[in-house]
Amino acid sequence: MAYAEKVYKVRNGVKTKQFTWRAVYKKPDGKMGTRPGFPTARLAKEWGAEQEAAIRAASWIDPALSRKKFGDFAKEWLAVQSPRGRTTMNRLERLERHILPRWEHTPLAAITWFDVEAWARTLECARSTTKDCVGLMARIMNGAVDARQVAANPLAGRRLTGLPPDPAPQIPDEDSWATPEVVLQLSRRLGPWLGMHTLTTAFTGLRWGELAGLHRDNTLVPRRQRHDGSVFTCPTLRVDPTVGNLAEYDVRDEDGKRRTVRILEPPKNPQSARSVDVPPFLAELLEQHLAMSPFEYTFCTVTGKWWWRSDWFRYLRPAADGREARPKARGTALKEEWAPIMPGLTMRRLRHTQDTWQEQIGVRPVLGYEQMGHKYPGIKGTYRHPTPAMRQERLDGLQQLFERALRNLGWESVWES
């Protein structure tokens, strides 16, 4: 049973007549726990009795654990997580750059929503980064609750308000996707080897990692479904459920040094492991691409290596943004001037482009979600399924977009002869 005992103050090594009261209570392991600093015996005894009552109700939180620093628990929490490599890299970046400079030495029990929201309003980064930081803190505090370090998570279910204007420039809707003509012009400028990357992304919606990690054995895999007394067939690009994504991220060696690695890993979620239907024109171009490529992976460098993102964008940026002419000189080749086609265009915006086109040509939502690797929301995602007729409508619509773009440009084919 809890009780109180006197604790005399000591000054210069000598016990004085002044004292406070210390609560003494029995912990779950049978050892005695204490907490000093109470002004009266009654308050100390009541506090100790509350601890023992919480222990009997299995809701007790050790006060010593609640005083653990946020930075120390964040390291423990990270050590037992097993996310994808890039997710780990992003979490470390958020912690080290934004979160720990403010919260590393704060006790878990001292963290409040008021303080976190006020801090979030001072961050000079993109709004998405601010929300990621607060979301990561909330997940770590959930872990603290599960580990019985604190009784409740003050960040759970809270919504950030009053954030300053986003310092990152906002992209207008019309610049978030490309027209078919722009995609064809960009692809022709890059040439057949590189241009197949942009053309395939725009007309299939593959993510960069899915595109870069696509094995030739998963390219143009036939889809077969019963339909109208026969069998519907179409070629697909298969995102492998075990090694369907080429990830690029930083890891740390034992000495703390960072290095960047590339590795094949599973797609980011179960919906991403899918087969994307390929329209006829793209299937023909991919057949030609595979025929001239001796390499294992469909979209790779001219030497058969996996792409580094930075290397790829050295080609994409001038092709989309334009460049000045450069005369031929020793060690450098002649470069003609390129007018801008669509400044700022990225592979991610080409993925936006595919989903925008799907909406434009009236692709049924259940099929559109499937092809983009997204989960169809609600109970209808369980009951509705794409049919061959839906698939054919989508393929016809994409084929028509391609053919109309060729006519508008006055081209016979996407590549120059």
C-alpha positions, -999 to +999 in steps of 0.1 A: +000+000+000+013+035-009+027+056+018+046+089+023+080+095+038+100+126+047+129+138+026+151+163+045+169+190+025+207+190+026+227+222+024+265+221+022+265+184+031+245+190+063+209+179+068+186+207+076+152+208+094+134+216+061+118+187+043+094+176+016+074+144+012+082+115-011+055+091-024+064+054-022+044+028-041+048-008-053+055-012-090+043-042-112+076-060-108+073-059-070+100-032-065+092+001-048+088+032-069+092+067-056+085+103-065+098+132-044+088+168-041+054+168-025+046+196-001+024+174+022+022+138+032-014+136+021-006+146-015+023+122-017+002+093-004-027+101-027-004+102-057+011+069-048-023+054-043-033+066-078-002+048-093-012+015-075-048+018-087-036+023-123-013-007-119-043-029-108-063-016-137-034-024-161-033+013-173-002+024-154+025+043-172+059+044-156+067+081-149+103+075-155+096+064-191+074+094-197+104+116-190+124+099-218+136+123-244+118+124-278+150+120-297+160+089-277+126+072-283+126+082-320+158+062-325+142+032-307+111+035-329+131+038-361+151+007-352+120-016-351+104-003-383+108-021-416+096+002-444+109+005-479+144+020-482+133+053-496+107+057-468+135+052-442+157+078-460+128+103-460+121+098-423+157+103-414+158+135-435+127+149-418+140+140-384+175+154-387+166+185-407+134+196-391+122+177-361+151+169-338+166+204-338+134+214-319+123+183-301+153+160-295+157+168-258+120+173-250+105+147-226+077+126-243+052+137-216+060+174-222+049+173-259+016+190-265-004+198-297-003+235-289+035+235-290+037+213-321+013+233-341+030+265-331+064+250-342+049+238-375+039+273-384+075+285-381+090+259-406+103+274-438+097+245-461+070+233-484+036+226-468+038+190-478+071+187-459+056+204-428+027+180-428+050+150-433+070+162-402+040+165-380+026+132-393+059+114-386+059+129-350+023+116-346+034+081-357+063+081-333+041+093-304+016+064-313+046+041-309+053+057-275+017+050-264+020+014-276+053+010-258+036+024-226+059+053-225+030+078-224-007+074-216-020+092-247-008+107-280-016+145-280-011+146-318-035+118-327-063+129-350-053+166-349-053+188-380-029+215-388-044+250-393-030+285-399+000+274-419+018+302-438+016+304-476+035+276-492+070+289-503+071+264-531+057+277-563+023+263-572+020+245-605-010+256-625-033+227-636-025+232-673+012+226-665+006+194-645-001+173-675+010+173-712-010+171-744-004+141-767+013+164-791+038+175-765+045+139-755+053+130-791+074+160-797+094+154-765+098+117-773+110+124-809+135+149-796+150+124-772+152+097-799+139+061-800+160+048-771+153+075-746+120+086-760+104+053-753+107+062-716+086+093-719+062+078-744+055+047-723+051+067-691+025+090-706+005+062-722+007+037-693+012+058-662+040+036-648+059+052-619+096+059-625+108+030-603+083+006-621+096+018-655+133+016-646+129-018-630+108-034-658+123-067-669+119-076-705+102-108-695+075-086-680+071-065-711+042-072-735+028-101-714-005-112-729-037-107-709-064-132-716-100-130-704-131-147-715-154-123-734-184-125-756-180-163-764-143-159-771-111-147-755-101-110-751-063-105-754-041-075-751-004-069-743+005-056-709+034-043-688+036-064-657+047-048-624+062-078-606+048-082-570+083-091-556+108-071-576+087-046-596+102-014-584+137+000-588+144+020-556+171+046-552+179+059-517+206+067-492+218+042-466+243+047-438+274+026-432+284+015-397+307+046-395+277+069-403+287+077-438+260+079-464+260+062-498+233+059-524+221+025-535+198+011-562+179-021-555+149-039-568+121-042-542+084-049-541+060-022-553+049+004-528+015-013-520-005-043-531-024-023-557+008-013-575+015-050-584-005-050-616-006-055-654-011-023-674-028-027-707-008-013-737-025+003-767-016-012-802+007+016-814+028+014-781+029-024-783+044-022-818+070+004-807+079-017-777+084-048-799+108-028-820+126-015-789+131-050-775+142-062-808+171-037-809+180-041-772+202-070-760+197-060-724+178-076-695+158-045-685+135-028-710+143+008-700+180+011-692+210+031-703+227+025-736+251+003-718+224-018-701+228-003-666+200+008-643+193+045-645+203+070-618+175+096-615+201+124-618+215+110-649+181+106-665+172+142-658+203+154-675+186+143-707+150+152-699+156+187-687+171+202-719+147+182-740+117+197-722+131+231-712+151+239-743+188+247-746+212+270-764+232+260-793+268+248-786+295+248-814+317+218-819+350+220-800+377+197-788+361+171-765+325+184-771+300+176-798+279+201-817+246+207-801+218+224-820+195+249-803+163+234-789+132+256-783+113+248-751+086+221-755+072+221-719+095+237-693+094+219-660+079+187-673+089+157-651+082+119-653+057+124-624+038+149-645+038+124-673+021+100-649-004+127-641-009+130-678-020+094-682-046+097-654-058+130-669-062+113-703-081+084-688-106+109-674-108+127-707-116+095-727-141+083-701-123+053-687-144+036-661-132+045-626-127+009-614-104+003-644-087+037-641-077+031-605-064-004-613-043+008-642-027+035-621-020+012-592-045+029-569-070+013-545-106+020-556-122+036-525-151+022-504-170-011-506-174-006-544-137-014-547-146-049-535-177-054-557-167-038-590-142-053-614-129-042-648-143-061-678-128-068-712-152-043-728-140-016-704-104-024-713-110-022-750-127+012-746-096+025-728-072+011-754-093+025-783-093+059-766-055+060-761-049+048-796-071+076-809-052+102-788-020+090-804-033+090-840-049+124-836-017+138-823+002+124-853-022+141-876-021+174-858+017+174-861+016+162-897+038+132-889+037+097-903+053+082-873+067+092-839+103+086-849+121+104-876+131+081-905 
